[in-house]
Each structure stands twice: as C-alpha cells, then as structure tokens.
Amino acid sequence: MNLSAYADHVLPADAARATLVARIFDPDCGGPCVAAVRGAAVVDLTCVEPTVAGLLERADAGEVVRTHEGGRSWRLADLLQATLSGDRARPHFLAPVDLQVIKAAGVTFVRSMLERVIEERAEGDLRRAEEIRAKLGDVIEGRISSVRPGSAEAQRIKEVLVREGLWSQYLEVGIGPDPEIFTKAPVLSAVGTGAEIGVLERSTWNNPEPELVIAATSRGVPVAAALGNDVNLRDFEGRSALLLTEAKDNNASCAIGPFLRLFDDEFTLDDAQDLEIGLAIAGTDGYRLDGVNPVREISRDVRELIGHAHGRHHQYPDGFVLFTGTMFAPTEDRDVPGQGFTHKPGDVVRISSPALGSLINVVNTAEDAPDWTFGIRALMTNLAARGLLQGTAT
C-alpha cells in the first residue's frame, strides 16, 4: 500500500529544533547507514559511528548529530517518498535502532492492567470479554486507579482483592513492587515507519499498542525517545501468560520510529513522559478508530522502569530500548456486537506525537509480511566489507 499521503506527518512539528537520528538502508552499499535529519537533508554519519548503538554511547552524540559534516547526504523528500511508497530499491528509512536489546514494560497503566485481567479471565475468548469487563471494572478500578505500585496501600488492596477472589498476576505486576519487564523482540528485528507490521494468521483478537520508547545507553542512561507499536495478540496472551512470547514476538510485530529524538535542552525525558501519543487506524473497509495514550498517566516513572530493566542484576553492553507500556486498549466493536476490536489486513496504523512525528505502518499477517533476513551476522559482514569496523570507511 502506498502511504505517500502521510509524508507531511512523519517529522516532529518542531523538527528544526529537534536532534534526530535516523537509519537509512542504502542499496548501493547493501546495508544500513547511521544518519542525522537536518532540515531538507539527511546526513550520513556512518563514517563517524557505524551503529546507532555506538553513537548513543558518545558523550558528544548530540553535537555530532547536529553539526558533524559527515559524509554524503540524501534529500529528505526522496527518502520519505521511497519509504512510504514501499520502493525498497531506493534508499529508505529503517527502524532507528540497531544493536540495542528491545525490551518492554507491561501493565504500566490502570486501564491496560484491567484489560489484561479481562483477557485472562476470558481465557482469550473476546466474546466473553465485555461481560467480564462490566463485572470487574467498577470493583477493581475504583480501588487501584491512584495507588502507587509497591506501596503499603497497594499491599492492603492486594489483601482485600485476594479475599474477594479478584487477584490476578496482572494486578501483581501492575501495583506490586516489581513491574513486568520482558524482551519484546530480537536485536535488529524492529521495522520502521512505512513498513508492514504482522499479526499471526490464526489470531482472531489482536490490537496495536501505541507506546513511548526510550533508548538508553549501556550505563542505563536514557538518552533518546521514539514512538513504538508493541503489536499484541490478545487471544494468545489471554489463554495463558506463558504464551507471551507468541503473543508479542512474531515477524514484523515490533515497530519503532520514525526517528530517535535525542534528549537536549529542547526536549527532555520529563517532556517525553508528559506526551500524549495518538493512534489512528484506517481500514480498507472504511473502518476508523482513534485513541490516545497519555504517557503522563503511567503508574511508574520511566526512570523506575529503566532501573528494573538495567542495573547490577542485568547489563546491556550495546544499550537497550524500552517500550514503556500503553493506556490504550481498544474495546469498541468492529464487526459483530460484543466481539470488540481486532485488526484486518490492510489496516493503516498511525501512531503520532507532535514531538516525535508519526510511525505509520500497514497491517499484514506475520506469515505474509516481508521476512526478517538482515541480522547481526549480516550487519557485521556488511560493515566489515565497507571498512567501517576498522575505521577505514571508503
């Protein structure tokens, strides 16, 4: 599907003041390039750092992105046109991360926590979800909507809910002392804006999850933000939490982009935590759905989530990115009353924020979406052939 009509929406509204890191796939060199978006031009920085992970480790990363002369450059308009039209024979944007481990925090908002409890109790059957939603919503939400996770008050609420037979593993990670932190996808498997995203053919209840994604260094320091779509199979996870990997990690099921925005005087981590992330779904059947993920309503500070992902207990030598969760969980019926929302092939999913731009993807099945073929060995082989691993770029 040609997404060129969205070209004017990809960049942040204040792009002229934003420090933006991109990755470009250049067919001429057969591999990815690290780049900076500067006005109408995108400047190749691969001669400075061959990976985004390496760039983010630098103390002067912001200065490099803003001012280094780099190598060649591309016209931003040409890259956007190729990316959104699906022309992979020309240079185009990729997901803006490479060697970082892709982590995610789950159940970080009260509403999404309730939906996970509903999935669990419905055992993945969306037809039962509405009845359970009505039964549990008022009882649980009124008690935990403002409680601080891990607090003494949270422990007292847990004791009450256990007595009433309403406790759940999702409530445990939602208001207990330890959040859910899991590996969303393998290194290098994320797709970027303009790409297809995949849901399993046999899934009958699934949805996008619009999220704030934070990039952190090997020291656990948050240095940048992007938009993400944590594509989720609600029927699989609802049947059993042990199916989390099958629900979350499939071909093209992780989208990040369109760029990494580095934190600086213009845009800080606190600014990122104050964002509202919008979601718009447009189906080929004329269906429309709009939603929002107000990041400011997150139950745990992003710094706390990072501390649970990284520390003395777990290191990431190449850094990591962290999906921070979503409040958005679509419950509106799409087709049959009482059966809620699920994706259809051809859905255009746009996740957006004025500060971060737009991540735009088209839904396909994971089986029919383009295969993931460029992994770590391919990246290292390509960089070595280009002389970039020895600092002798040609």
LOLUM-101406 format. One record per residue (C-alpha): residue number from 1; residue in three letters; chain; x, y, z. Coordinates in Angstrom, 1 decimal. Layout:
! LOLUM-101406
NODE  seq  type  mol       u       v       w
NODE  NUM   ALA    A       X       Y       Z
...
//
This chain:
! LOLUM-101406
NODE  seq  type  mol       u       v       w
NODE    1   MET    A     0.0     0.0     0.0
NODE    2   ASN    A     1.3     3.5    -0.9
NODE    3   LEU    A     1.5     5.7     2.2
NODE    4   SER    A     2.9     8.7     0.4
NODE    5   ALA    A    -0.1    10.8     1.5
NODE    6   TYR    A     1.4    10.7     5.0
NODE    7   ALA    A     4.7    12.3     4.1
NODE    8   ASP    A     3.9    15.6     5.7
NODE    9   HIS    A     3.2    14.0     9.0
NODE   10   VAL    A     6.4    11.9     9.6
NODE   11   LEU    A     8.6    14.7    11.0
NODE   12   PRO    A     8.1    16.2    14.5
NODE   13   ALA    A     6.3    19.5    14.4
NODE   14   ASP    A     9.4    21.3    15.7
NODE   15   ALA    A    11.8    19.3    13.6
NODE   16   ALA    A    14.0    22.4    13.0
NODE   17   ARG    A    14.9    22.3    16.8
NODE   18   ALA    A    14.9    18.6    17.2
NODE   19   THR    A    18.1    16.4    17.3
NODE   20   LEU    A    17.0    13.5    15.2
NODE   21   VAL    A    18.9    10.2    14.5
NODE   22   ALA    A    17.8     8.0    11.6
NODE   23   ARG    A    18.9     4.8    10.0
NODE   24   ILE    A    18.9     4.5     6.2
NODE   25   PHE    A    19.1     1.4     4.1
NODE   26   ASP    A    21.2     2.2     1.1
NODE   27   PRO    A    21.0    -0.4    -1.7
NODE   28   ASP    A    24.3     0.9    -3.1
NODE   29   CYS    A    26.2    -0.3    -0.1
NODE   30   GLY    A    23.9    -3.2     0.7
NODE   31   GLY    A    23.4    -2.2     4.3
NODE   32   PRO    A    22.3     0.5     6.8
NODE   33   CYS    A    23.7     3.9     7.4
NODE   34   VAL    A    23.5     6.0    10.6
NODE   35   ALA    A    22.2     9.5     9.8
NODE   36   ALA    A    21.1    12.8    11.1
NODE   37   VAL    A    18.0    14.6     9.9
NODE   38   ARG    A    18.8    18.3     9.3
NODE   39   GLY    A    16.1    20.3     7.6
NODE   40   ALA    A    15.7    19.1     4.0
NODE   41   ALA    A    18.8    16.9     4.1
NODE   42   VAL    A    19.7    13.7     5.8
NODE   43   VAL    A    23.4    13.5     6.5
NODE   44   ASP    A    25.3    10.2     6.6
NODE   45   LEU    A    27.2     9.8     9.9
NODE   46   THR    A    28.3     6.2     9.4
NODE   47   CYS    A    31.9     7.3     8.9
NODE   48   VAL    A    31.7     8.7    12.5
NODE   49   GLU    A    29.9     5.8    14.1
NODE   50   PRO    A    28.9     2.7    12.1
NODE   51   THR    A    26.0     1.8    14.5
NODE   52   VAL    A    23.3     3.8    16.3
NODE   53   ALA    A    24.3     1.9    19.5
NODE   54   GLY    A    27.8     3.2    19.2
NODE   55   LEU    A    26.6     6.8    18.5
NODE   56   LEU    A    24.4     6.9    21.6
NODE   57   GLU    A    27.4     5.8    23.8
NODE   58   ARG    A    29.3     9.0    22.9
NODE   59   ALA    A    29.2    11.9    25.3
NODE   60   ASP    A    29.1    14.2    22.3
NODE   61   ALA    A    26.4    12.4    20.5
NODE   62   GLY    A    24.1    15.5    20.3
NODE   63   GLU    A    26.9    17.6    18.9
NODE   64   VAL    A    27.8    15.0    16.3
NODE   65   VAL    A    24.2    14.7    15.2
NODE   66   ARG    A    23.7    18.5    15.0
NODE   67   THR    A    26.9    19.6    13.4
NODE   68   HIS    A    29.3    16.9    12.1
NODE   69   GLU    A    29.8    17.3     8.4
NODE   70   GLY    A    29.6    13.5     8.0
NODE   71   GLY    A    29.8    12.0     4.5
NODE   72   ARG    A    27.2    12.2     1.7
NODE   73   SER    A    23.7    13.3     2.2
NODE   74   TRP    A    20.2    12.4     0.8
NODE   75   ARG    A    17.2    14.6     0.2
NODE   76   LEU    A    14.7    14.1     3.0
NODE   77   ALA    A    11.8    14.2     0.5
NODE   78   ASP    A    13.4    11.4    -1.6
NODE   79   LEU    A    13.8     9.2     1.4
NODE   80   LEU    A    10.3     9.8     2.6
NODE   81   GLN    A     8.8     9.1    -0.8
NODE   82   ALA    A    10.7     5.8    -1.2
NODE   83   THR    A     9.9     4.7     2.4
NODE   84   LEU    A     6.2     5.4     2.2
NODE   85   SER    A     5.7     4.1    -1.3
NODE   86   GLY    A     7.4     0.8    -0.5
NODE   87   ASP    A    10.2     1.3    -3.0
NODE   88   ARG    A    13.0    -0.8    -1.4
NODE   89   ALA    A    15.2    -0.4    -4.5
NODE   90   ARG    A    16.0     3.1    -3.4
NODE   91   PRO    A    17.5     4.5    -0.1
NODE   92   HIS    A    14.8     4.4     2.6
NODE   93   PHE    A    14.3     4.8     6.3
NODE   94   LEU    A    14.6     1.8     8.7
NODE   95   ALA    A    13.8     1.5    12.4
NODE   96   PRO    A    16.3     3.9    14.1
NODE   97   VAL    A    17.8     1.3    16.4
NODE   98   ASP    A    20.3    -1.5    15.7
NODE   99   LEU    A    22.3    -3.4    18.3
NODE  100   GLN    A    20.2    -2.3    21.3
NODE  101   VAL    A    18.2    -5.1    23.0
NODE  102   ILE    A    14.5    -4.4    22.6
NODE  103   LYS    A    12.8    -4.6    26.0
NODE  104   ALA    A     9.3    -3.7    27.1
NODE  105   ALA    A     7.4    -2.9    30.3
NODE  106   GLY    A     3.9    -4.3    30.5
NODE  107   VAL    A     0.8    -3.4    32.6
NODE  108   THR    A     2.0     0.1    33.4
NODE  109   PHE    A    -1.4     1.8    33.2
NODE  110   VAL    A    -4.6     1.0    35.1
NODE  111   ARG    A    -6.7     0.7    32.1
NODE  112   SER    A    -4.4    -1.7    30.3
NODE  113   MET    A    -4.0    -3.6    33.5
NODE  114   LEU    A    -7.8    -4.1    33.7
NODE  115   GLU    A    -7.8    -5.3    30.1
NODE  116   ARG    A    -5.1    -7.9    30.9
NODE  117   VAL    A    -7.2    -9.2    33.8
NODE  118   ILE    A   -10.2    -9.4    31.4
NODE  119   GLU    A    -8.2   -11.3    28.8
NODE  120   GLU    A    -7.0   -13.7    31.5
NODE  121   ARG    A   -10.5   -14.3    32.8
NODE  122   ALA    A   -12.0   -14.6    29.3
NODE  123   GLU    A    -9.2   -17.1    28.5
NODE  124   GLY    A    -8.6   -15.4    25.2
NODE  125   ASP    A   -12.3   -15.5    24.2
NODE  126   LEU    A   -13.2   -12.0    23.1
NODE  127   ARG    A   -16.9   -12.9    23.2
NODE  128   ARG    A   -16.8   -13.2    27.0
NODE  129   ALA    A   -14.7   -10.1    27.5
NODE  130   GLU    A   -17.5    -7.5    27.5
NODE  131   GLU    A   -19.4    -9.3    30.3
NODE  132   ILE    A   -16.3    -9.7    32.4
NODE  133   ARG    A   -15.3    -6.0    31.7
NODE  134   ALA    A   -18.6    -4.8    33.1
NODE  135   LYS    A   -18.3    -7.1    36.2
NODE  136   LEU    A   -14.7    -6.2    37.1
NODE  137   GLY    A   -14.3    -2.7    36.0
NODE  138   ASP    A   -16.1    -0.8    38.8
NODE  139   VAL    A   -14.9    -3.1    41.5
NODE  140   ILE    A   -11.2    -3.0    40.7
NODE  141   GLU    A   -10.6     0.4    39.1
NODE  142   GLY    A   -12.1     2.4    41.9
NODE  143   ARG    A    -9.7     0.8    44.3
NODE  144   ILE    A    -6.4     1.0    42.4
NODE  145   SER    A    -6.7     3.9    40.0
NODE  146   SER    A    -4.4     6.2    42.1
NODE  147   VAL    A    -2.4     3.7    44.2
NODE  148   ARG    A     1.4     3.9    44.0
NODE  149   PRO    A     2.8     0.5    42.9
NODE  150   GLY    A     4.7    -1.3    45.6
NODE  151   SER    A     3.4     0.9    48.4
NODE  152   ALA    A     1.9    -0.3    51.7
NODE  153   GLU    A    -1.5     0.9    50.4
NODE  154   ALA    A    -1.1    -1.3    47.3
NODE  155   GLN    A    -0.3    -4.3    49.6
NODE  156   ARG    A    -3.5    -3.7    51.6
NODE  157   ILE    A    -5.6    -3.5    48.4
NODE  158   LYS    A    -4.0    -6.8    47.3
NODE  159   GLU    A    -5.1    -8.5    50.5
NODE  160   VAL    A    -8.7    -7.3    50.0
NODE  161   LEU    A    -8.8    -8.4    46.4
NODE  162   VAL    A    -7.3   -11.8    47.3
NODE  163   ARG    A   -10.1   -12.3    49.8
NODE  164   GLU    A   -12.7   -11.4    47.2
NODE  165   GLY    A   -11.2   -13.8    44.7
NODE  166   LEU    A   -10.2   -11.0    42.3
NODE  167   TRP    A    -6.4   -11.1    42.4
NODE  168   SER    A    -4.6   -11.7    39.2
NODE  169   GLN    A    -1.0   -12.0    38.0
NODE  170   TYR    A    -1.6    -8.8    36.0
NODE  171   LEU    A    -2.6    -6.9    39.2
NODE  172   GLU    A     0.6    -8.2    40.8
NODE  173   VAL    A     2.8    -6.6    38.2
NODE  174   GLY    A     0.6    -3.6    37.9
NODE  175   ILE    A     0.6    -2.5    41.5
NODE  176   GLY    A     3.1    -4.9    43.1
NODE  177   PRO    A     6.7    -4.0    43.9
NODE  178   ASP    A     8.1    -5.4    40.6
NODE  179   PRO    A     6.9    -4.4    37.1
NODE  180   GLU    A     6.7    -6.7    34.2
NODE  181   ILE    A     9.8    -6.4    32.1
NODE  182   PHE    A    10.3    -8.6    29.1
NODE  183   THR    A    12.2    -8.9    25.8
NODE  184   LYS    A     9.9    -7.7    23.1
NODE  185   ALA    A    11.9    -8.7    20.0
NODE  186   PRO    A    15.3    -9.8    18.9
NODE  187   VAL    A    18.1    -7.4    18.1
NODE  188   LEU    A    17.7    -5.8    14.6
NODE  189   SER    A    14.2    -7.2    14.1
NODE  190   ALA    A    12.2    -4.0    14.5
NODE  191   VAL    A    10.6    -2.4    11.5
NODE  192   GLY    A    10.4     1.3    10.9
NODE  193   THR    A     7.8     3.7     9.5
NODE  194   GLY    A     6.3     2.8     6.2
NODE  195   ALA    A     6.8    -0.9     6.8
NODE  196   GLU    A     4.3    -3.7     7.2
NODE  197   ILE    A     3.5    -5.0    10.7
NODE  198   GLY    A     2.5    -8.5    11.3
NODE  199   VAL    A    -0.1   -10.4    13.3
NODE  200   LEU    A    -0.3   -14.2    13.2
NODE  201   GLU    A    -2.7   -15.6    10.7
NODE  202   ARG    A    -4.5   -17.7    13.3
NODE  203   SER    A    -5.0   -14.8    15.7
NODE  204   THR    A    -8.6   -13.6    16.0
NODE  205   TRP    A    -8.2   -10.9    18.7
NODE  206   ASN    A    -5.3    -8.5    18.4
NODE  207   ASN    A    -4.5    -4.8    18.5
NODE  208   PRO    A    -1.8    -2.2    18.2
NODE  209   GLU    A    -0.2    -0.7    21.3
NODE  210   PRO    A     1.0     2.9    20.8
NODE  211   GLU    A     3.9     3.5    23.2
NODE  212   LEU    A     6.7     5.8    24.1
NODE  213   VAL    A    10.0     4.1    23.5
NODE  214   ILE    A    13.1     5.2    25.5
NODE  215   ALA    A    16.6     4.5    24.3
NODE  216   ALA    A    19.2     4.0    27.0
NODE  217   THR    A    23.0     3.5    26.9
NODE  218   SER    A    25.0     0.6    28.2
NODE  219   ARG    A    25.1     2.5    31.5
NODE  220   GLY    A    21.3     2.6    31.7
NODE  221   VAL    A    21.2     6.4    31.0
NODE  222   PRO    A    18.1     7.4    29.0
NODE  223   VAL    A    19.3     9.5    26.0
NODE  224   ALA    A    16.5     9.5    23.4
NODE  225   ALA    A    12.9     8.7    22.7
NODE  226   ALA    A    10.8     7.4    19.8
NODE  227   LEU    A     7.4     6.0    19.1
NODE  228   GLY    A     6.6     2.3    19.1
NODE  229   ASN    A     3.9    -0.2    18.3
NODE  230   ASP    A     4.0    -3.2    20.5
NODE  231   VAL    A     1.8    -5.3    18.3
NODE  232   ASN    A    -0.1    -7.7    20.6
NODE  233   LEU    A    -2.2   -10.9    20.2
NODE  234   ARG    A    -4.8   -10.6    22.9
NODE  235   ASP    A    -6.3   -14.1    22.3
NODE  236   PHE    A    -2.9   -15.8    22.8
NODE  237   GLU    A    -1.8   -14.0    26.0
NODE  238   GLY    A    -5.4   -14.3    27.3
NODE  239   ARG    A    -5.3   -18.1    27.0
NODE  240   SER    A    -2.1   -18.2    29.1
NODE  241   ALA    A     0.5   -15.7    30.2
NODE  242   LEU    A     3.1   -18.4    29.2
NODE  243   LEU    A     2.2   -17.6    25.6
NODE  244   LEU    A     3.5   -14.0    26.0
NODE  245   THR    A     6.4   -14.7    23.5
NODE  246   GLU    A     4.0   -16.0    20.9
NODE  247   ALA    A     1.7   -13.0    21.6
NODE  248   LYS    A     4.4   -10.4    21.3
NODE  249   ASP    A     7.3   -11.7    19.2
NODE  250   ASN    A     6.4   -12.5    15.6
NODE  251   ASN    A     7.7   -11.5    12.2
NODE  252   ALA    A     7.2    -7.7    11.9
NODE  253   SER    A     5.4    -7.4    15.2
NODE  254   CYS    A     7.7    -4.6    16.6
NODE  255   ALA    A     7.7    -1.2    15.0
NODE  256   ILE    A     9.9     1.8    16.2
NODE  257   GLY    A    10.3     5.2    14.6
NODE  258   PRO    A    10.3     7.3    12.7
NODE  259   PHE    A    13.5     8.6    14.3
NODE  260   LEU    A    15.2     8.7    17.7
NODE  261   ARG    A    14.9    12.2    19.2
NODE  262   LEU    A    17.9    12.8    21.5
NODE  263   PHE    A    17.3    14.5    24.8
NODE  264   ASP    A    18.6    18.0    25.0
NODE  265   ASP    A    17.6    21.5    26.2
NODE  266   GLU    A    14.7    21.5    23.8
NODE  267   PHE    A    13.3    18.0    24.7
NODE  268   THR    A    14.0    16.2    27.9
NODE  269   LEU    A    13.0    12.9    29.5
NODE  270   ASP    A    10.4    14.8    31.5
NODE  271   ASP    A     9.0    16.2    28.3
NODE  272   ALA    A     8.8    12.7    26.9
NODE  273   GLN    A     6.9    11.5    30.0
NODE  274   ASP    A     4.4    14.3    29.5
NODE  275   LEU    A     3.4    13.4    25.9
NODE  276   GLU    A     0.1    12.3    24.6
NODE  277   ILE    A     0.6     9.7    21.9
NODE  278   GLY    A    -2.2     9.4    19.4
NODE  279   LEU    A    -3.4     6.4    17.5
NODE  280   ALA    A    -5.5     6.4    14.3
NODE  281   ILE    A    -6.5     3.2    12.5
NODE  282   ALA    A    -7.9     3.3     8.9
NODE  283   GLY    A    -9.2     0.1     7.4
NODE  284   THR    A    -9.8    -0.8     3.8
NODE  285   ASP    A   -13.4    -1.5     4.8
NODE  286   GLY    A   -13.9     2.2     5.8
NODE  287   TYR    A   -13.4     1.5     9.5
NODE  288   ARG    A   -11.9     4.2    11.6
NODE  289   LEU    A   -10.7     4.2    15.2
NODE  290   ASP    A    -8.9     6.9    17.1
NODE  291   GLY    A    -7.3     6.7    20.5
NODE  292   VAL    A    -4.7     8.2    22.8
NODE  293   ASN    A    -2.0     7.0    25.2
NODE  294   PRO    A    -1.5     9.8    27.8
NODE  295   VAL    A     2.0     8.9    29.0
NODE  296   ARG    A     1.7    11.3    31.9
NODE  297   GLU    A    -0.8     8.8    33.5
NODE  298   ILE    A     1.7     6.0    33.7
NODE  299   SER    A     1.7     4.2    37.0
NODE  300   ARG    A     5.5     4.1    37.4
NODE  301   ASP    A     8.1     6.8    36.5
NODE  302   VAL    A    10.1     5.8    33.4
NODE  303   ARG    A    13.3     6.0    35.5
NODE  304   GLU    A    11.9     3.3    37.8
NODE  305   LEU    A    11.1     1.1    34.8
NODE  306   ILE    A    14.7     1.6    33.5
NODE  307   GLY    A    16.0     0.7    36.9
NODE  308   HIS    A    14.2    -2.6    36.8
NODE  309   ALA    A    15.5    -3.4    33.3
NODE  310   HIS    A    19.1    -2.4    33.9
NODE  311   GLY    A    21.5    -2.4    36.9
NODE  312   ARG    A    23.8    -4.7    38.8
NODE  313   HIS    A    21.3    -7.5    38.1
NODE  314   HIS    A    21.3    -7.1    34.3
NODE  315   GLN    A    23.6    -5.3    31.8
NODE  316   TYR    A    23.3    -4.4    28.1
NODE  317   PRO    A    26.7    -3.8    26.6
NODE  318   ASP    A    25.2    -2.3    23.4
NODE  319   GLY    A    22.4    -0.4    25.3
NODE  320   PHE    A    18.7    -1.1    25.1
NODE  321   VAL    A    15.4     0.4    24.2
NODE  322   LEU    A    12.4     0.1    26.4
NODE  323   PHE    A     8.7     0.2    25.4
NODE  324   THR    A     7.0     1.8    28.4
NODE  325   GLY    A     3.5     0.5    28.0
NODE  326   THR    A     0.2     1.9    26.9
NODE  327   MET    A    -3.1     3.0    28.4
NODE  328   PHE    A    -4.8     2.4    25.1
NODE  329   ALA    A    -6.8    -0.9    24.8
NODE  330   PRO    A    -9.5    -0.8    22.1
NODE  331   THR    A   -12.8    -2.2    23.3
NODE  332   GLU    A   -15.2    -0.8    20.6
NODE  333   ASP    A   -16.9    -3.4    18.4
NODE  334   ARG    A   -15.5    -3.5    14.8
NODE  335   ASP    A   -17.9    -6.0    13.2
NODE  336   VAL    A   -20.0    -8.2    15.5
NODE  337   PRO    A   -21.6    -6.6    18.6
NODE  338   GLY    A   -19.8    -7.8    21.7
NODE  339   GLN    A   -16.7    -9.1    19.9
NODE  340   GLY    A   -14.6    -5.9    20.2
NODE  341   PHE    A   -11.7    -4.8    18.0
NODE  342   THR    A    -9.3    -6.8    16.0
NODE  343   HIS    A    -7.0    -6.0    13.1
NODE  344   LYS    A    -7.7    -6.8     9.5
NODE  345   PRO    A    -5.0    -6.9     6.7
NODE  346   GLY    A    -4.6    -3.6     5.1
NODE  347   ASP    A    -5.3    -1.5     8.2
NODE  348   VAL    A    -3.1     1.6     8.2
NODE  349   VAL    A    -1.9     2.3    11.8
NODE  350   ARG    A    -0.6     5.8    12.5
NODE  351   ILE    A     1.0     6.4    15.9
NODE  352   SER    A     1.9    10.0    16.4
NODE  353   SER    A     3.0    12.9    18.7
NODE  354   PRO    A     4.0    16.4    17.7
NODE  355   ALA    A     7.3    16.0    19.5
NODE  356   LEU    A     8.2    12.7    17.8
NODE  357   GLY    A     6.5    12.6    14.5
NODE  358   SER    A     4.5     9.7    13.1
NODE  359   LEU    A     5.1     6.0    12.9
NODE  360   ILE    A     2.9     4.7    10.1
NODE  361   ASN    A     2.5     1.0     9.2
NODE  362   VAL    A     0.2    -1.3     7.3
NODE  363   VAL    A    -1.1    -4.5     8.9
NODE  364   ASN    A    -0.4    -7.8     7.3
NODE  365   THR    A    -0.1   -11.3     8.6
NODE  366   ALA    A     3.2   -12.2    10.2
NODE  367   GLU    A     3.4   -15.0     7.7
NODE  368   ASP    A     3.0   -12.7     4.6
NODE  369   ALA    A     4.9    -9.7     5.8
NODE  370   PRO    A     8.5    -9.4     4.5
NODE  371   ASP    A    10.8   -12.0     6.1
NODE  372   TRP    A    13.4   -10.7     8.5
NODE  373   THR    A    16.7   -11.6     6.8
NODE  374   PHE    A    19.3    -9.0     7.9
NODE  375   GLY    A    20.6   -10.0    11.3
NODE  376   ILE    A    23.7    -9.4    13.3
NODE  377   ARG    A    26.0   -11.5    11.1
NODE  378   ALA    A    24.8    -9.7     8.0
NODE  379   LEU    A    25.3    -6.4     9.7
NODE  380   MET    A    28.8    -7.2    10.8
NODE  381   THR    A    29.7    -8.7     7.4
NODE  382   ASN    A    28.4    -5.6     5.6
NODE  383   LEU    A    30.2    -3.1     7.9
NODE  384   ALA    A    33.4    -5.0     7.6
NODE  385   ALA    A    33.2    -5.1     3.8
NODE  386   ARG    A    32.7    -1.3     3.9
NODE  387   GLY    A    35.8    -0.9     6.0
NODE  388   LEU    A    33.7     0.6     8.9
NODE  389   LEU    A    34.8    -1.8    11.6
NODE  390   GLN    A    38.4    -0.7    11.3
NODE  391   GLY    A    37.7     3.0    11.0
NODE  392   THR    A    38.7     2.9     7.3
NODE  393   ALA    A    35.4     3.7     5.6
NODE  394   THR    A    35.6     4.1     1.8
//
